Amino acid sequence: MKRFLLAVVMLLAGCVAIEPNMSGFTSKQIETSNFSIAVWEKNTIQKGKTLRVYFEGDGSPNPINQIAKELAEKDATPNVIYVARPCQWSNDKICTQKPEIYKESRFHVEIMKEMFELTEYLMLKYRAPDLELIGYDGGAVIALNLATKLPTKRVITVAGITDVNAYTNYHDLPAMAEAENPADELLVLAQVPQIHYVGGQDTVTPRRMAERFVGRMVAPKSAVVKTVPGATHTNWGSIKLDY
């Protein structure tokens, strides 16, 4: 019986590590300075056009709820790329040695540099003039931070963390040391059009977090909070976003 249970545990662990299969996308590992990051590029991407990039939510390291992946798969536009987070679906040794990379340090300034490096590479590869950045959960932090550094037409967050400090305070968590917090760049972000989708039943990133984030901006170009009444933090895959 013990051997059977061990075999089941090992099988389940192996399944969790399997990369998601995305129809119509090509998967690859893209090297940044310190990571090999999993990326899925839609086979219909046209060079010289805006790239729509989806960033996945938090995981330990792989996300149980692959909401950004599901949203990217449903996106009918041609220039779609789905990006995992450092250590998700990765064999990088540093992830075993330093699990804080995908835990308490997941928004560290150095991690943000890696995501900038990756996204800038994708822009150059496809000669994209600008970006549309979509982030679910912690992926929203990445999307918003990148929007302060790269030419961005719009940011869309889905059940997103918009203010790292507000998030840790709300959940009574330790402060994330040296985190790059988009809420510290509101003057820049006010110039970037934004849509923040929140679930009416979401207790992880409730509506008031997004409202406070938007409310602190001075004369934003366009920043709206849209509530999906029946949505929790994790049931967004079947919901159609209004782009």
C-alpha positions in Angstrom: 0.0 0.0 0.0 2.8 2.4 0.9 4.5 1.8 -2.5 1.2 2.4 -4.2 0.6 5.7 -2.5 4.2 6.8 -3.2 3.7 5.9 -6.9 0.5 8.0 -7.0 2.2 10.9 -5.3 5.1 10.7 -7.8 2.7 10.5 -10.7 0.7 13.5 -9.5 3.9 15.5 -9.0 5.0 14.6 -12.5 1.7 15.8 -13.9 1.9 19.1 -12.2 5.3 19.7 -13.9 4.1 19.0 -17.4 4.0 22.1 -19.6 0.5 23.0 -20.7 -0.4 22.2 -24.2 -1.8 25.2 -26.2 -3.4 24.5 -29.5 -2.2 26.9 -32.2 0.8 28.0 -30.1 4.5 27.0 -30.2 6.2 26.5 -26.8 9.8 27.4 -26.1 12.2 28.3 -23.3 13.7 31.7 -23.7 16.9 32.5 -21.9 17.3 35.7 -19.8 20.3 36.6 -17.7 19.4 34.1 -14.9 16.4 32.1 -16.0 15.0 30.0 -18.7 11.4 31.2 -19.0 8.6 29.2 -20.6 6.8 31.1 -23.4 4.0 30.1 -25.8 3.9 32.1 -29.1 0.8 32.0 -31.3 1.6 30.6 -34.7 -0.2 33.5 -36.4 2.0 36.4 -35.1 2.5 39.1 -37.6 5.7 41.1 -37.4 5.5 44.9 -37.1 2.2 44.8 -35.2 1.2 45.3 -31.5 2.0 42.2 -29.3 -0.6 41.1 -26.8 1.3 39.4 -23.9 -0.4 37.5 -21.1 1.4 37.0 -17.8 0.5 34.0 -15.6 -0.4 34.3 -11.9 1.5 33.1 -8.9 2.5 29.5 -8.3 4.6 27.2 -6.1 6.2 27.2 -8.6 3.6 26.0 -11.2 0.2 27.6 -11.0 -2.8 25.4 -10.1 -5.1 27.8 -11.9 -3.7 28.7 -15.3 -6.1 31.6 -15.9 -3.8 33.6 -18.1 -3.2 30.6 -20.3 -6.9 30.0 -20.7 -7.5 33.6 -21.6 -4.7 33.6 -24.1 -6.0 30.5 -25.7 -9.4 32.1 -26.2 -8.0 35.3 -27.7 -8.9 35.3 -31.3 -6.4 38.0 -32.3 -3.2 36.8 -34.1 -0.4 38.4 -32.1 -0.7 36.6 -28.8 2.0 35.4 -26.5 1.6 33.6 -23.1 4.4 34.0 -20.6 5.0 31.9 -17.5 6.7 33.3 -14.5 10.3 32.5 -13.5 10.5 28.9 -12.2 7.2 27.9 -13.7 7.6 24.8 -15.9 11.4 25.2 -15.6 14.3 23.0 -14.8 16.5 25.9 -13.6 18.6 24.8 -10.7 18.4 28.2 -9.1 14.6 27.5 -8.5 15.5 24.5 -6.3 18.2 26.4 -4.6 16.2 29.5 -4.0 12.5 28.8 -3.7 11.9 32.4 -2.5 12.2 33.4 -6.2 8.6 32.2 -6.7 7.5 33.0 -3.1 8.2 36.0 -1.1 10.7 37.5 -3.6 8.5 37.0 -6.7 8.1 40.8 -7.2 11.7 41.6 -6.4 13.4 44.3 -8.6 15.8 41.7 -10.0 12.9 39.4 -11.0 11.3 42.4 -12.7 14.5 43.0 -14.6 14.4 39.5 -16.0 10.8 40.0 -17.2 11.7 43.3 -18.8 14.6 41.6 -20.6 12.3 38.8 -21.9 9.5 41.2 -23.0 12.0 43.6 -24.7 13.4 40.6 -26.6 10.0 39.6 -27.8 9.3 43.1 -29.0 12.6 43.2 -30.9 12.0 39.7 -32.3 8.7 40.6 -33.8 9.5 44.3 -34.4 6.5 45.2 -32.4 5.9 49.0 -32.0 4.1 48.6 -28.7 2.4 46.2 -26.4 -0.9 45.2 -24.8 -0.1 43.7 -21.4 -2.5 41.4 -19.6 -1.8 40.0 -16.1 -3.7 37.6 -13.9 -3.2 37.6 -10.1 0.5 38.4 -9.5 1.0 38.6 -13.3 -0.7 42.0 -13.0 2.3 43.3 -11.1 4.5 42.4 -14.0 2.2 43.9 -16.6 1.9 47.2 -14.7 5.6 47.4 -14.0 6.5 46.8 -17.6 4.0 49.4 -18.7 6.2 52.0 -17.0 9.2 51.0 -19.1 8.0 49.8 -22.5 5.7 51.4 -25.1 2.3 50.1 -24.0 -1.1 50.8 -25.6 -3.0 49.3 -22.7 -2.8 47.2 -19.5 -5.5 44.7 -18.5 -5.5 43.1 -15.1 -7.7 40.1 -14.1 -8.1 39.5 -10.4 -4.8 41.3 -10.3 -2.5 42.5 -7.6 -2.1 46.2 -8.3 -0.4 47.4 -5.1 2.0 44.9 -3.5 1.9 46.7 -0.1 -1.8 46.8 0.0 -2.0 43.1 -0.9 0.4 42.1 1.9 -1.3 44.3 4.4 -4.7 43.0 3.5 -3.6 39.4 4.0 -1.4 40.2 7.0 1.7 39.0 5.3 5.3 40.1 5.8 6.3 43.0 3.6 8.1 41.9 0.4 11.6 43.4 0.6 12.8 45.2 -2.5 9.6 44.5 -4.4 8.9 46.7 -7.4 5.5 48.0 -6.7 3.5 49.5 -9.5 1.6 51.7 -7.0 4.9 53.6 -6.6 4.7 54.7 -10.3 1.2 56.2 -10.5 2.3 59.3 -12.4 3.6 57.2 -15.2 0.8 54.7 -15.1 -1.8 57.4 -15.3 -0.8 57.9 -18.9 -1.4 54.3 -19.8 -5.0 53.2 -20.5 -6.1 50.4 -18.1 -8.9 48.0 -17.4 -9.0 46.2 -14.1 -11.3 43.3 -14.0 -12.4 42.2 -10.5 -14.6 39.4 -9.3 -17.6 40.2 -7.3 -16.9 37.2 -5.1 -13.1 37.6 -5.0 -11.8 37.7 -1.4 -8.1 37.4 -2.5 -7.9 40.6 -4.6 -11.2 42.3 -3.8 -12.7 45.2 -5.8 -11.6 47.9 -3.3 -7.9 47.2 -4.0 -8.3 48.0 -7.6 -10.6 51.0 -6.9 -8.1 52.5 -4.4 -5.2 51.9 -7.0 -7.2 53.8 -9.7 -8.4 56.4 -7.2 -4.9 57.4 -6.3 -4.0 58.4 -9.9 -4.2 62.1 -10.8 -6.1 62.6 -14.1 -5.6 59.2 -15.5 -5.8 58.9 -19.3 -8.3 56.0 -19.0 -8.5 53.7 -16.0 -11.6 51.7 -15.2 -12.6 49.0 -12.8 -15.0 46.4 -14.1 -16.8 44.0 -11.8 -17.8 40.5 -12.9 -20.5 39.7 -10.3 -20.2 35.9 -10.1 -16.4 35.6 -10.4 -14.2 34.5 -7.6 -10.4 34.7 -7.8 -10.0 31.6 -9.8 -12.9 31.1 -12.2 -12.0 33.5 -15.0 -11.1 31.0 -17.7 -14.7 30.8 -19.0 -15.3 34.6 -18.9 -14.9 36.7 -22.1 -12.9 39.9 -21.6 -14.0 43.1 -23.3 -10.8 44.2 -25.0 
